Amino acid sequence: MTTKQNQERVSREIELRRALLNKKTQTKIKKNIPIWQFPFKEERFYQQQLRKIVALIDQAMNDLLLPMLPNLLNELNGQRPDITNDAINDDFIDDLNGIINNMNIFVTSNQDNPEVLSSTIGQGVSQFNQEQNLKILNSAFGVNILQSEPWLTPQLDLFTQQNVDLIKNLTDKSLHDIKGIVTRGFAAGNPLTDMRQDLQERIGITRRRANLIARDQVSKLNGQLTQLRQTSNGVTHYVWATAGDERVRPTHAANEGQTFAWDDPPATGHPGQDYNCRCVSLPILDDLL
């Protein structure tokens, strides 16, 4: 269906629904419609869930790896009586791999199902986004425009698949980095205290990465759903609105209050498309009046 056809369909439905309302209770069309809000609650929930995974990685490191560092050092130095010097490196690598594998088993067996978590986040963002859509339409026209969304399920399925991979990669990358720190630390002869500090710093990096994943994925899905819902309603243009805080990047602040066409994105991309973008699109509804 073309944009013009969408506009005509929605305009007809607006007129029909308004005609069914009692004249005394009809809501007048408003010029100042509500702001299309960003799903901060869903972002925070996703961050909390990913930070639980990071906490499991931290617990596995403290319980399974750190107590074994002196043993690994003795093994590397050939102080175990049951091995020869020729077997030291092989046994060291095998034992370290075994510890990392046990850490992975601990984390994956204690975390929530990544597919269920990803699906829950996607559904939550979609529901919030739809509430914003209906709120604005009802405020502007006095009626809700109900319509089928055949694109929604594939969109949420894709989000789920992508985020399952991201969640799994969060653990895989962290354990890979932990193994690298231990291997390089022993090879360089670093003190165990320095190695422990490096490992704790790595957990902090993983925690920050979890926060970024949640913010970026929620913002991208919210932006995609906003575009699909607005264009399905026949909206062709929108006004850019930033989150209005110190984290807004200069290129996005420059778009604040400007009008853009959905079929002609600015250099930054539409709201939500850029990495960690929390900006939103305020629909211009003039063509539907």
N, C-alpha and C positions, 0 to 999 in steps of 0.2 A: 504494500500500500504506500502511495506517495505521500509526501508531506502535506500537499494540498488536500488529498483525500482524507488524511487524518484530521486536518483542521475542520473540514466540512462535517465529518462524522461527529467529532466532539462538539462542534457548535450546535449541530442538530440535537444532540443528546442534552446539552445544556438547556436549550429552549424547551424541549419536551418536559424535562424534569422541573424546570421553573414554572411551566404552565400548569403542572399538576399541583403545585403548592397553593394554598389559600392565599389570596391577594393580601390579606391582612398580616400574614406571617412570612411573606416573602422577604428574604434577606437581600438588601440592596448590594449591588456590585461595589466592591471596595477598590479604591485606587492604591492604598497602601496595604499590601498583603504581608503575611508573616514571613520571617526569615526562614529559609530552608536550612535546618540545623545539621551539624555534623554529629555522627554517632560516637561521641566521646565515651559513653558508658560501655558500648560494645568493645571499643579499643582497650579500655582499662581492664575489662574482663579477660580479653585475649592475652594481654600482658601478664595478668595474674596467673593464668593457666600455664603460660610458657615459663614464667619464673619458677613455678613448681617443678618443672622439668630441670631447670638449672640447679635448683636446690637438691634434687636427686643426684645430679652429676657431682655436686659439691660433697654430698654425703658419701657417695661411692668412692670419691677420691680420698676423703679423710679416713674412711673405714677400711678400704681395700688396698689403696696404693701407698699412702704416706707411711703406714707402719712397716711396709715392706722395703722401703728405700735403703735402710742399712743392710738388709740381706742381699739386695741387688748389688750394692756396692761391694760387699764381701765376695759375692760370686764373681763380679767383674775383676776383682783383684786376685782371684784364685785362692781364696781362703777357705773355700769349701773342700773338705777332705775327700768327697766322693766324686770329684771331677778332675780331669787333667787340664793343663793350660790350653791345650788345643781345643777343648770343648767349652771353654769359658764363654766366648762370645755367643756361640749357638745356644747354650743354656740360658744365658742372660736374655737374649732376644725372645726365646721361647717362654721364659717365665714372665717377662714384661708383657708379651702378647696375651698370655693367659690372664694376667691381672686386668688388662684393658678389656678383654672379652667378658670377664666376670663383672666388670663395671657396667658394660653395655647391657648385660643380662639383668642386672639389678635395676638399672634405669628404665628399660623398656617394660619390665614386668611390673613395675610399680606406678608407671605413669598412666594417665587416662588414654583411652583408645584415640589415636590421632585422627582417624576418619570421623568418629563421633564428634570430637572436639571441633574439627574443621567444619563439619556440617552444621553444628550448633552455632558457630560464629557466623557462617554465611546466612543462615535463617534469621538470626538476630539482626544483622545489618539490613537484610532485605525488608524485614518487618518495620524497622525504624524508618527506613527510606520511604516505604509505602505510606506510613503515617504522615511523613512530611508532605508527600505528594497530595494526599487526600485533604490534609489540613489547609494547604494553600488553595486547592481547587474549591473547597467548600467556603473558605473565607472570601475568595474572589467572586464566586458565582452563586453562592448559597446552596450548591448541590455538590454531591460527590459523583465523579465520573468513574463508574465501574467498568472495567474492560478485561478481556482475557490477556494473558501474558505468556504466549507460547515459548518465548525466549528465556523465561525465568529459570526453569528447571535445568536446561543445559548450562546456563550461566553459573548457577550455584554448584552444579556438578563439577564444572571446571575449577571453580574456586576451591572446592573440597580436595580435588586431586592435587592441585598445586600446593595447597597448604599441608597436606599429608607429607609431601616430599620435603617441604621446608622444615616441618617439625622433626622429621627423621634426620634431616641434615644437620639440625641444630645440635643433636647429640653426637652424630658421627663426626662432625667437624671438631667439636670440643674434645672428644676422646682422641682424635688424630693429633690435635695440637698438644694435648697433655702428653701423649706418647713421645712426640717430638721434643718437648721440653726435657723430659727425663733422659732420652737418648743423647741429646746434645749436651745436657748438663754433665752426664757421666763422662762423655767423650772429652769434654773440656776440663774435667777434673774440678768442677764447681763444688763448693761446700753444699752439704745437704740443706742448710738453712737458706741459702740463696735459691736453691731449687724449689723449696717449699714456697718461698715468696713468689717466685715466678709462676708457680701453679695456681696460687691464690689470685694473682693478677689475671691469669687466664680465665678464671671463673668470672671475674668482674667483666671481662670483655664479652664473654658468652651471655651474661645477663643483659648487657647493653644491646647486644645483637638481638636478643629475644624481644626487647622493647621496640626496636626498629622494625622487626618483622611484623609485629602486631599492628603498629601504626601504619606501616606502608600497605599491608594487605587490606586492612579495613578501609583505608582511604581510597585505594584503587577500586575495590568492589563498590563502595558507596558512589564514587564518581561514575562508574560504568552503569549502575542501576539508575542513577539520576538522569544520565543521558538517554538511556533506553525509555524510561518512563515519560520524560518530557517530550522527546520526539514522537513517541507513540500517541501523545496527546495533541500533536500538531504544533508544538512549540518549536520555533526555528531559531530564536535568539535568547540569550540569557545575560544577566549582569553578574560580573565576577565579584565575589565577596570573600575576603580572607578571614582567618581565625582571629585577627586583630590583636595578636600578642607579639612578644619579642622574637619568637621563633619563626615568624613569617620571613621568607627570603626576599631580598630586594626585588628580584624579577617578578615575584608574585604580588608584592605590595604595589608595584607599578600597574598591575592589572586591576587593582581595587576600583570598583565603580564603573569600569568600562564594559561596554556591550560587545559581545562576540556571537558569531553564528555557529551553530552546532556543526555545520558542514564546512566551516573554515576556522580551524583551531588557531589560537595564538601560538607564538614561538614556544611558550612554556608547555603547550598541550592544554587540554581542557582541565578544569579543577579535578584533582584526584589522580591525574595521570602521571604527574611528576613524582619522583621519589619522596615519600613521606609528606605529600601535599595534603593539607587539611582544609583547603579552600572549598567553597561550595558555589553552585550555580543558582541564581535567582531567576526563575522563568519570566519571560516577557509574554504576557497573555493577551496583548492587544489584538492579535490576529484571530483569537477565539471569540471575541465580543461580537 
